[in-house]
Amino acid sequence: MHHNHKFYMEDSNGELIVKGEIEGKSEVPSYDDLKFKGIIALLNSIDQQNFSASGNHLLFEHYIKEIEETIVEVKNYNEFQGKSDCRDGL
């Protein structure tokens, strides 16, 4: 069965940073397997050269570090309490 999962992230002022929708076959409650597939698909679409070409290589390094730290948190907690203002189910 195919499912749609909507998500969004806001900054501390409630301003929208990003929103999206993942659609696919889910075998896990809360579509967590689809979330992983969406993350992997997005990561595979990132081109580091775009950061370097625009003079933003430090921004690339910042996001890589944030992703690495978030993965450590996800692995360490049974119920993940994210530090970001990310919300499920728009």
Rosetta blueprint (number, residue, H / E / L):
1 M L
2 H E
3 H E
4 N E
5 H E
6 K E
7 F E
8 Y E
9 M E
10 E E
11 D L
12 S L
13 N L
14 G L
15 E L
16 L E
17 I E
18 V E
19 K E
20 G E
21 E E
22 I E
23 E E
24 G E
25 K E
26 S L
27 E L
28 V L
29 P H
30 S H
31 Y H
32 D H
33 D H
34 L H
35 K H
36 F H
37 K H
38 G H
39 I H
40 I H
41 A H
42 L H
43 L H
44 N H
45 S L
46 I L
47 D L
48 Q H
49 Q H
50 N H
51 F H
52 S H
53 A H
54 S L
55 G L
56 N L
57 H H
58 L H
59 L H
60 F H
61 E H
62 H H
63 Y H
64 I H
65 K H
66 E H
67 I H
68 E H
69 E H
70 T H
71 I H
72 V H
73 E H
74 V H
75 K H
76 N H
77 Y L
78 N L
79 E L
80 F L
81 Q L
82 G L
83 K L
84 S L
85 D L
86 C E
87 R E
88 D E
89 G L
90 L L
